[in-house]
Amino acid sequence: LIFKLVMVNVELRNYKATVMPYLQLSKCVQVVNPIIDNGRIISASYVEIYLNSIDLDVINMQYKSERHICTDVEFALKGYLPRWFTDLAYKYFYDKTTLKGKDKVKYALAKAKLNSLYGMCVQKPVRDLLEEDFTTGEYVIKERDERDEYNKAVKRKGSILPYAWGVICTSISARNLFLLGSCVDTQNGGIWAYSDTDSVFATKWNKTKLEYYNQRCLDLLRANGYDSVGYEGSTYCLGTAVSEVEDIFTEFRTLGAKRYSCRKECDGELKITVAGVPKKTGALCLEN
């Protein structure tokens, strides 16, 4: 299901415990009186946003509203992606896993191919058509029939993979990230400090919940005819959460999405991740 969700007097159920509020201001069609934290909606008098049923699972967990309704509902039959596509994805995952630490060039190529399968699903099929007013130098967006333009786009030879695949896979990955975050042991002082697209940074984990999460990933993989990859005494499985020795931090501080600094236990060096800033030279500028 894909639909427009309309909510009145919406707010987070638990602001302090919610590190990553799901509703993004930039994705909304219309918002009235929003309270925003790092681009995420904490509360609002009115929200309109297009979603799918997977997104709604997370929103129901995080938010409460006085009233809500779904409009503009469209639906399609649900099923697995075609076998030729998942076989290729699994092959690239196998290649990437078995080439790590061996051949840097072949590893980088395998990783790029694997990542590109997703990237080719999320190219925007209908882009804004901009027209320039040569008198003022300003640009305006030309009005078009988006449905007609979309139908033209999918017929072009360059439109290889369906945009809907990317939308649904993104939502599944986002939901999995929140399921992983729920494995943080907040009952015993654990703190969910930060998340990236495929990782959760936290101080304590509920090992039982984490094992269940990983086992579920493996069960789903096997149910679709695949399995983990064994390589040099280690086992690698698509979707499971793993923490390497180099992932243990002694210090961590974030200023929001794609802006954080840390020290790793393995070397004690200050490292940063800031969008648009080179990691090595940027860290040197902080003078330890």
C-alpha positions in Angstrom: 0.0 0.0 0.0 1.1 3.5 -0.8 -1.0 6.4 0.5 -1.2 10.0 1.9 -1.3 10.0 5.6 -3.0 13.0 7.2 -2.5 13.5 11.0 -3.9 16.1 13.4 -2.1 17.0 16.6 0.6 14.5 16.2 3.5 14.1 18.7 6.1 11.6 19.7 5.1 9.1 22.4 8.4 9.4 24.1 10.6 12.3 23.0 13.6 11.5 25.3 13.8 7.8 24.3 13.4 8.4 20.5 16.7 9.1 19.0 15.5 9.0 15.4 12.0 10.4 14.9 10.7 8.9 11.6 8.7 11.9 10.2 11.0 14.1 8.2 10.0 17.7 7.5 11.6 17.6 4.0 9.3 14.7 3.0 6.0 16.2 4.0 3.5 17.7 1.6 2.2 20.1 4.2 2.9 20.8 7.9 1.3 23.3 10.4 3.1 24.4 13.6 5.9 21.9 13.5 8.5 21.5 16.3 11.7 20.3 14.5 14.8 18.6 15.8 17.5 18.1 13.2 15.0 18.0 10.4 12.7 15.5 12.2 9.2 16.3 13.4 8.7 16.1 17.2 5.1 17.4 17.1 2.8 19.3 14.8 -0.8 20.5 14.6 -1.2 19.0 11.1 0.9 16.7 8.9 0.4 15.4 5.3 2.9 12.9 4.0 3.1 10.1 1.4 4.0 6.7 2.9 3.7 3.0 2.5 2.4 0.4 5.0 5.9 -0.4 6.2 6.6 3.2 7.1 3.3 3.3 9.0 4.5 0.4 11.2 7.3 2.6 12.6 5.2 5.7 12.8 2.6 3.9 14.9 5.4 2.7 17.3 6.8 6.3 17.7 3.9 8.7 17.3 0.4 9.3 18.6 -2.2 11.6 17.1 -5.6 13.0 17.9 -7.0 12.0 14.5 -5.6 10.4 11.3 -6.8 9.2 8.0 -5.2 7.6 4.9 -6.2 9.0 1.5 -5.0 8.6 -2.2 -4.5 4.9 -1.5 -3.0 2.7 -4.2 -2.0 -0.9 -3.8 -0.1 -3.7 -5.6 0.5 -7.4 -4.9 3.3 -8.1 -2.5 6.1 -10.6 -3.3 9.8 -11.2 -3.5 12.0 -9.4 -6.0 12.6 -11.6 -9.1 15.2 -14.4 -8.7 17.5 -13.1 -11.4 17.9 -9.9 -9.4 18.4 -11.4 -5.9 20.8 -14.0 -7.3 22.9 -11.2 -8.7 22.8 -9.3 -5.4 23.8 -12.4 -3.5 26.7 -13.1 -6.0 28.1 -9.6 -5.5 27.7 -10.0 -1.7 29.7 -13.3 -1.9 32.4 -11.7 -4.1 32.7 -8.7 -1.7 33.0 -10.9 1.4 35.6 -13.3 0.0 37.7 -10.5 -1.6 38.0 -8.4 1.5 41.6 -8.0 2.6 42.8 -9.8 -0.5 42.5 -7.8 -3.7 41.7 -4.1 -3.0 40.7 -3.4 -6.6 38.4 -6.4 -7.1 36.9 -5.9 -3.6 36.1 -2.2 -4.5 34.5 -3.3 -7.8 32.4 -6.0 -6.1 31.3 -3.5 -3.4 30.4 -0.9 -6.0 28.4 -3.4 -8.1 26.5 -4.5 -5.0 25.7 -0.9 -4.0 24.7 0.1 -7.5 21.9 -2.5 -7.6 20.1 -0.4 -5.0 21.2 2.9 -6.5 19.7 1.9 -9.9 16.3 1.4 -8.1 16.2 4.9 -6.6 17.0 7.2 -9.5 14.2 9.8 -9.5 12.1 8.9 -12.6 10.4 12.3 -13.0 12.7 15.3 -12.2 11.6 18.9 -12.0 11.7 20.8 -15.3 13.2 24.2 -14.7 12.7 27.2 -16.9 14.8 30.3 -16.6 13.4 33.8 -16.9 16.2 35.5 -18.8 15.0 39.0 -17.7 15.2 38.3 -14.0 17.6 35.4 -14.0 15.2 33.4 -11.8 14.1 29.8 -12.3 10.6 28.5 -12.1 9.4 24.9 -12.0 7.2 24.1 -15.1 3.9 22.4 -14.3 3.6 18.9 -16.0 1.4 15.8 -15.8 3.7 13.7 -13.5 1.8 10.5 -14.2 2.3 11.0 -18.0 6.0 11.8 -17.5 6.4 8.7 -15.3 4.9 6.5 -18.0 7.3 8.0 -20.5 10.3 7.4 -18.2 9.6 3.7 -17.6 9.5 3.1 -21.3 13.0 4.6 -21.9 15.8 2.1 -22.3 17.8 3.9 -19.6 15.1 3.1 -17.0 16.4 -0.3 -16.0 15.0 -1.0 -12.5 11.6 0.0 -11.0 11.6 3.0 -8.6 9.0 1.1 -6.5 11.5 -1.6 -5.6 13.8 1.1 -4.2 11.1 2.7 -2.2 9.9 -0.5 -0.6 13.5 -1.7 0.1 14.3 1.6 1.7 11.3 1.3 4.0 12.2 -2.3 5.0 15.8 -1.2 5.7 14.6 1.8 7.8 12.2 -0.5 9.8 15.0 -3.0 10.4 17.2 -0.1 11.7 14.5 0.7 14.3 14.1 -3.0 15.2 17.9 -3.1 15.7 17.7 0.0 17.9 15.0 -1.6 20.0 17.8 -4.2 21.0 19.6 -1.4 23.0 19.2 -2.3 26.7 17.6 1.0 27.8 16.1 -0.8 30.9 19.6 -1.1 32.4 21.0 2.3 31.4 21.8 1.6 27.7 21.8 4.7 25.5 20.9 4.7 21.8 23.3 7.5 20.9 23.2 7.7 17.1 22.3 5.8 13.9 23.5 5.9 10.3 21.7 4.2 7.4 22.9 0.7 8.4 24.2 1.0 12.0 23.3 1.8 15.6 25.7 3.4 18.0 24.8 2.4 21.6 26.3 1.9 25.1 24.6 -1.4 26.1 22.9 -4.2 24.2 20.3 -6.7 25.2 22.1 -9.8 24.0 19.0 -11.9 23.9 17.1 -9.4 21.7 20.1 -9.0 19.5 20.5 -12.8 19.0 16.8 -13.0 18.1 17.1 -10.1 15.6 20.1 -11.8 13.9 18.5 -15.2 13.8 15.4 -13.7 12.2 17.6 -12.2 9.5 19.2 -15.6 8.8 15.8 -17.4 8.8 14.4 -15.0 6.3 17.5 -15.4 4.1 17.3 -19.2 4.2 13.5 -19.1 3.6 14.3 -17.4 0.3 16.9 -20.1 -0.7 20.1 -18.4 0.4 22.5 -18.7 3.3 25.3 -17.1 5.2 28.8 -17.0 3.6 31.6 -18.9 5.3 35.1 -17.4 4.7 38.4 -18.1 6.5 36.7 -19.3 9.7 34.2 -16.5 9.9 30.5 -16.4 8.9 28.9 -13.4 7.2 25.2 -13.1 6.7 23.2 -10.4 4.9 21.2 -8.2 7.2 22.7 -9.3 10.5 24.2 -6.9 13.0 27.8 -7.4 13.8 30.3 -5.4 15.9 34.0 -5.7 15.1 36.9 -4.8 17.5 37.5 -1.6 15.7 33.8 -0.6 16.3 34.4 -0.1 20.0 34.6 3.6 21.0 35.9 5.3 24.1 34.4 8.7 23.2 31.5 9.7 20.9 29.8 13.0 20.3 27.2 13.9 17.6 25.7 17.2 16.4 23.1 15.5 14.2 22.9 13.5 11.0 26.3 12.9 9.4 28.1 15.0 12.0 30.0 13.2 14.7 33.4 12.7 16.2 34.8 9.7 18.1 37.8 7.9 19.5 38.2 4.2 18.9 39.6 1.9 21.6 41.9 0.2 19.1 44.1 3.3 18.4 42.8 6.3 20.5 42.9 8.6 17.5 40.3 11.3 17.1 38.1 10.7 14.0 35.3 12.7 12.5 32.5 12.2 10.0 31.0 15.5 8.8 29.2 15.7 5.5 31.3 17.5 2.9 34.5 17.6 5.1 37.5 15.3 4.4 37.8 12.9 7.3 41.6 13.0 7.8 42.3 16.7 7.3 39.0 17.6 9.1 40.1 15.6 12.2 43.5 17.3 12.2 41.8 20.7 12.3 40.3 19.8 15.6 43.8 19.6 17.1 43.0 16.4 19.1 
